[in-house]
Amino acid sequence: MSLNFIGFLVVTALVLMAMVPVVVHQWRKDRRALALLAEAHELGTHEVVSLHPRVDEGLCIGCGECVRGCPEQDVLVTLRNKAHVAHAVECVGHGICERVCPVGAITLVIGTETRGAEIPRLTEHFETNVPGLYVVGELGGMGLIRNAIWQATQAVQHLAAQPRERGRDTLDVLVVGAGPAGLAAALVAQQAGLRFRVIEQGTLGGSILHYPRKKLVMTHPIVLSGVGEIPFREVEKEPLLAFWLGVLERRGIEVEEGVRLEKVERADGEFRAHTTAGLIPSRRIVLALGRRGTPRRLEVPGEELSKVAYRLIEPELYDGQRVVVVGGGSSALEAAMALAKRPRTTVTLCHRRAEFGGARAPLIQRLLLLEREGMVEILRDARVTAILPDRVDFDVAGQPASRPNDYVFILVGGVAPYALLKACGVDLETKFGTPILRG
Ligand SMILES: Cc1cc2nc3c(=O)[nH]c(=O)nc-3n(C[C@H](O)[C@H](O)[C@H](O)COP(=O)(O)OP(=O)(O)OC[C@H]3O[C@@H](n4cnc5c(N)ncnc54)[C@H](O)[C@@H]3O)c2cc1C
C-alpha cells in the first residue's frame, strides 16, 4: 500500500468522523420535526383559522430564525431546510417570525384558503357598523396584550369625543369583558370622565388566566392611559395580574365579576344590554370579549350548583377534595394533572371517548402515567348524567356509575362570541388566509 493511499484513507476517515455527528444531529432534528408535523396533522392543530404564520416555501431558505424567535412552543419547525407550520394553534400573534425572517418568507394571516375566519368589520376607531357599538381586542381578529390595550384606548378616546347627552340612568359606556382590552377601556373611560361600568362573565384577567405556561412575553413597551408604561417585557402571569389589580384599586375601578352579557337591543337612541345581572342602559358599548367565548355547558341536572366551575385557576384550593374533571382536551388534562398532584385530592376524569384525540402526545402520556400510578381515575366513553351536592352520576359505556364528590370542573370548550355579535347586528367579514397588519 503506497503512502499516498494510506494518507487518502486517513483523511477520508477523519472527514467521515467529523461528519458523522453533524449527520446524526441533522437526522435527529428531521426525525423530531417529522414527528411534530405528524402529530399536528393527526390532532388537526396544523390548520387554524385564527392568527397564524404562513410560510412561502419558494422564498424560505431554512435558516431557522423564525423557529428560534417564536416564544411559543412548536408553532414552527424546520425540516429539510424549509420552515413548516406545525402546531399553528399555539400561535398567539407575536409576529416575531415575520419580523426576523431575512427573506420575507413568513406572513401572519387569518383564516386559510379553504376555511374562512369571521371577524367584525370595523372602522379605524374600532366602531362596528352599528353606531356606538365598538369591538376591541382579540375579538377583532388580532391577538396580543399590547394590541388589545392600544385598540381599547383608540376606541374609548373616540367615543369620549362624541356629544354626551344622557338620560337619568344611562351610562356613557358599558365595557363588556375584563381582559387586557376591557381593563384598558375602563381606565381610559375613567380618565375621560365618562360614566361607565365594566362587566365580566368570569373573573378579571381574561385569557391571561388561561395560560398553561407562566411566562408572558411583550415584545414592545406598552403604555396604559393615565398609568404609564407597563413595567414588564417578560413576566409571569401572577405578577401581571397583581399589577392590573393594583392599578384598578388605586384608580377605584370596580369590575362586576360573574355578570354575562347575553343580548343587546337598541331603543330610543341608546343600547339596552341584557345581562345576567339585569338590564343595563348605555349610550355606547365596548365589546372586549376575546375569542374564547363562553364556556360550554353540559346541560345536566345540578349544573347550577355552586361547586361546579368552568375553569381551574388555583389547584391548591382543592387539597384533600374529591374532584371530577369533565373533558378530553388539553385544558381538561392539564387541570386533572394539576389537581392529582395536590395532597390527598381524589381526581376522576370523565371523557366521552375511549381515546384522547384532542390533546398533544406528551400531555396524554403524562396523564396515562398518573393513571397507572393510581393518581387519576379515568372514566372513558363516559358522560355526566347528574350532579348532586355530594356525588356525581355518570353513564360509563352504557352502565350507570357514581362517585362521591366535592367539586366539578367542566372543561369542554367554549361557544364562540360571534352569535352575540350577529344578534347585535354587527357585520362580519370572512377572511381566507388574509395577511393581518399588526398595530
Ligand atoms: C396560551 C396563550 C399565551 C399567550 N401569550 C401571550 C404573550 O406572551 N404575550 C401577549 O402579548 N399575548 C399573549 N397571548 C394573547 C393575549 O392573551 C390575548 O391577545 C389578550 O388577552 C386579548 O385580550 P382581550 O381583552 O381582547 O380578550 P381576553 O383576554 O380573552 O378577555 C376577554 C374577556 O371577556 C370576557 N367575556 C367574554 N364573553 C363575555 C360576555 N358575554 N359577557 C361578559 N364577559 C365576557 C371573558 O370572560 C374574558 O375575561 C396569549 C394567549 C394565549 C391563549
PDBQT file of the ligand as one rigid body, heavy atoms in Angstrom, charges set to zero:
ROOT
HETATM    1  C1  LIG A 501     -51.746  30.394  25.756  1.00  0.00    +0.000 C 
HETATM    2  C2  LIG A 501     -51.679  31.842  25.414  1.00  0.00    +0.000 A 
HETATM    3  C3  LIG A 501     -50.477  32.544  25.537  1.00  0.00    +0.000 A 
HETATM    4  C4  LIG A 501     -50.413  33.892  25.211  1.00  0.00    +0.000 A 
HETATM    5  N1  LIG A 501     -49.222  34.548  25.383  1.00  0.00    +0.000 NA
HETATM    6  C5  LIG A 501     -49.166  35.874  25.137  1.00  0.00    +0.000 A 
HETATM    7  C6  LIG A 501     -47.967  36.593  25.384  1.00  0.00    +0.000 A 
HETATM    8  O1  LIG A 501     -46.948  36.035  25.818  1.00  0.00    +0.000 OA
HETATM    9  N2  LIG A 501     -47.960  37.923  25.095  1.00  0.00    +0.000 N 
HETATM   10  C7  LIG A 501     -49.073  38.597  24.609  1.00  0.00    +0.000 A 
HETATM   11  O2  LIG A 501     -48.998  39.804  24.384  1.00  0.00    +0.000 OA
HETATM   12  N3  LIG A 501     -50.216  37.931  24.379  1.00  0.00    +0.000 NA
HETATM   13  C8  LIG A 501     -50.301  36.601  24.622  1.00  0.00    +0.000 A 
HETATM   14  N4  LIG A 501     -51.471  35.931  24.379  1.00  0.00    +0.000 N 
HETATM   15  C9  LIG A 501     -52.612  36.641  23.769  1.00  0.00    +0.000 C 
HETATM   16  C10 LIG A 501     -53.343  37.568  24.750  1.00  0.00    +0.000 C 
HETATM   17  O3  LIG A 501     -53.592  36.912  25.974  1.00  0.00    +0.000 OA
HETATM   18  C11 LIG A 501     -54.666  37.989  24.152  1.00  0.00    +0.000 C 
HETATM   19  O4  LIG A 501     -54.456  38.512  22.865  1.00  0.00    +0.000 OA
HETATM   20  C12 LIG A 501     -55.325  39.051  25.022  1.00  0.00    +0.000 C 
HETATM   21  O5  LIG A 501     -55.599  38.540  26.320  1.00  0.00    +0.000 OA
HETATM   22  C13 LIG A 501     -56.630  39.522  24.386  1.00  0.00    +0.000 C 
HETATM   23  O6  LIG A 501     -57.250  40.399  25.262  1.00  0.00    +0.000 OA
HETATM   24  P1  LIG A 501     -58.817  40.667  25.173  1.00  0.00    +0.000 P 
HETATM   25  O7  LIG A 501     -59.120  41.591  26.309  1.00  0.00    +0.000 OA
HETATM   26  O8  LIG A 501     -59.181  41.066  23.801  1.00  0.00    +0.000 OA
HETATM   27  O9  LIG A 501     -59.518  39.240  25.398  1.00  0.00    +0.000 OA
HETATM   28  P2  LIG A 501     -59.443  38.242  26.613  1.00  0.00    +0.000 P 
HETATM   29  O10 LIG A 501     -58.154  38.372  27.338  1.00  0.00    +0.000 OA
HETATM   30  O11 LIG A 501     -59.802  36.917  26.056  1.00  0.00    +0.000 OA
HETATM   31  O12 LIG A 501     -60.609  38.747  27.598  1.00  0.00    +0.000 OA
HETATM   32  C14 LIG A 501     -61.958  38.695  27.226  1.00  0.00    +0.000 C 
HETATM   33  C15 LIG A 501     -62.825  38.676  28.491  1.00  0.00    +0.000 C 
HETATM   34  O13 LIG A 501     -64.187  38.850  28.115  1.00  0.00    +0.000 OA
HETATM   35  C16 LIG A 501     -64.990  38.007  28.928  1.00  0.00    +0.000 C 
HETATM   36  N5  LIG A 501     -66.260  37.763  28.234  1.00  0.00    +0.000 N 
HETATM   37  C17 LIG A 501     -66.435  37.035  27.088  1.00  0.00    +0.000 A 
HETATM   38  N6  LIG A 501     -67.729  36.992  26.747  1.00  0.00    +0.000 NA
HETATM   39  C18 LIG A 501     -68.399  37.719  27.696  1.00  0.00    +0.000 A 
HETATM   40  C19 LIG A 501     -69.779  38.064  27.872  1.00  0.00    +0.000 A 
HETATM   41  N7  LIG A 501     -70.727  37.664  27.009  1.00  0.00    +0.000 N 
HETATM   42  N8  LIG A 501     -70.124  38.810  28.954  1.00  0.00    +0.000 NA
HETATM   43  C20 LIG A 501     -69.161  39.235  29.844  1.00  0.00    +0.000 A 
HETATM   44  N9  LIG A 501     -67.839  38.950  29.708  1.00  0.00    +0.000 NA
HETATM   45  C21 LIG A 501     -67.452  38.206  28.643  1.00  0.00    +0.000 A 
HETATM   46  C22 LIG A 501     -64.145  36.758  29.097  1.00  0.00    +0.000 C 
HETATM   47  O14 LIG A 501     -64.540  36.012  30.230  1.00  0.00    +0.000 OA
HETATM   48  C23 LIG A 501     -62.741  37.338  29.236  1.00  0.00    +0.000 C 
HETATM   49  O15 LIG A 501     -62.387  37.566  30.578  1.00  0.00    +0.000 OA
HETATM   50  C24 LIG A 501     -51.566  34.573  24.724  1.00  0.00    +0.000 A 
HETATM   51  C25 LIG A 501     -52.784  33.882  24.594  1.00  0.00    +0.000 A 
HETATM   52  C26 LIG A 501     -52.857  32.532  24.950  1.00  0.00    +0.000 A 
HETATM   53  C27 LIG A 501     -54.193  31.797  24.830  1.00  0.00    +0.000 C 
ENDROOT
TORSDOF 0
